[in-house]
Amino acid sequence: MGNNANMGNSDDLFTALGCATRLRILQLICDKEMHISGIARELNISVPVTLKHIRILEKAGLVNREIFGNSHILKADIKGIYHAIGTFAPKKTLEVESGTSLLDALKKISSVKSKKVGDKEIIVSINGEEGFFVYELNGQLIDKTVQECFFEENAFVEWKKLEPVTKIKLNIIVKK
């Protein structure tokens, strides 16, 4: 239910994230898929109350539910969570001449530092914030550098800093 086509609005998102119980549910199902009854037991609340919270999380696009007979299995919708975070990114409109590079466009709206890596130049800092960056052009990842990406028509760019987001946690036990 929580796929990107069914994303809730910002009111749904704030409602979903504005409750400690729902945040705890998200934490539980980020670690593993769980039955609604298992979540209820873990949180020491009733199944109907748990279901009420799940519906709010689903409406916000943060949870997926799979139904197998009478069993409802829940898991966090990671793409929905990333989408929720992305809604807070500032949006700017910039008018440029045809043939302007992405690097030149970025320089018009922010302080950009780049570094030569091999035969390519990469952005290493935007407005003093260092890191590794990628961009999407009209919703697609592009394999061109910012100097090789030129605008001939209107486009939508999402500039993304690669953050150290944990995708999986491994507890490695070495047998002796």
C-alpha positions, -999 to 999 in steps of 0.1 A, spaced: 0 0 0 29 24 6 42 26 -29 54 59 -44 23 62 -66 2 63 -34 23 88 -14 4 108 12 5 146 14 26 164 39 -2 165 64 -4 127 63 34 125 67 34 148 98 5 130 113 23 96 108 56 108 122 40 129 150 34 99 173 59 79 193 40 47 188 41 50 150 78 58 151 84 27 172 64 6 147 86 20 119 117 11 139 104 -24 144 95 -31 108 127 -15 94 146 -44 111 123 -72 99 89 -80 84 63 -85 111 27 -96 116 3 -70 130 -2 -92 160 35 -94 166 38 -56 165 10 -54 190 27 -78 214 60 -61 210 45 -27 219 21 -41 244 -10 -26 227 -41 -42 212 -43 -54 176 -71 -29 168 -50 0 181 -20 -13 162 -41 -15 130 -52 21 134 -15 32 136 -6 10 106 -34 26 85 -20 61 92 15 49 83 2 34 51 -17 66 42 16 85 45 34 60 22 58 47 49 46 11 52 38 -18 29 14 -45 38 12 -80 22 -18 -101 29 -15 -139 30 -50 -153 39 -57 -138 73 -20 -129 79 -10 -93 74 28 -89 70 42 -54 74 75 -39 63 88 -4 61 86 12 26 122 25 24 115 44 -8 85 60 9 107 70 38 133 85 14 106 103 -5 93 117 28 128 131 36 131 145 1 100 166 6 120 189 28 146 197 1 145 234 -9 133 241 -44 148 269 -66 140 281 -101 169 292 -123 168 307 -158 199 299 -179 210 303 -215 208 274 -239 240 253 -237 247 262 -200 264 234 -181 251 220 -148 283 232 -131 277 268 -143 240 266 -132 251 254 -97 276 282 -94 247 307 -99 229 294 -68 256 283 -45 293 283 -36 307 252 -54 341 236 -49 353 209 -73 382 185 -74 399 168 -104 397 130 -101 413 112 -129 401 128 -161 369 141 -145 361 170 -122 337 163 -93 319 185 -69 332 181 -34 315 209 -16 283 230 -20 279 260 3 306 247 25 290 213 30 315 186 19 306 152 6 299 131 -24 272 142 -47 251 128 -76 223 142 -96 192 131 -114 180 149 -145 142 146 -151 141 117 -127 170 98 -142 205 92 -129 230 106 -154 265 93 -159 279 126 -172 299 150 -151 285 184 -142 307 199 -169 294 174 -195 257 180 -187 244 208 -209 208 223 -209 192 228 -243 156 226 -229 138 230 -196 148 203 -171 143 193 -135 175 185 -115 176 168 -82 210 174 -66 217 147 -39 244 144 -13 253 108 -7 247 104 30 260 75 51 226 59 54 227 25 69 211 -1 45 217 -31 67 233 -38 100 254 -69 103 264 -84 136 293 -107 127 300 -135 151 333 -153 146 334 -189 157 363 -199 178 
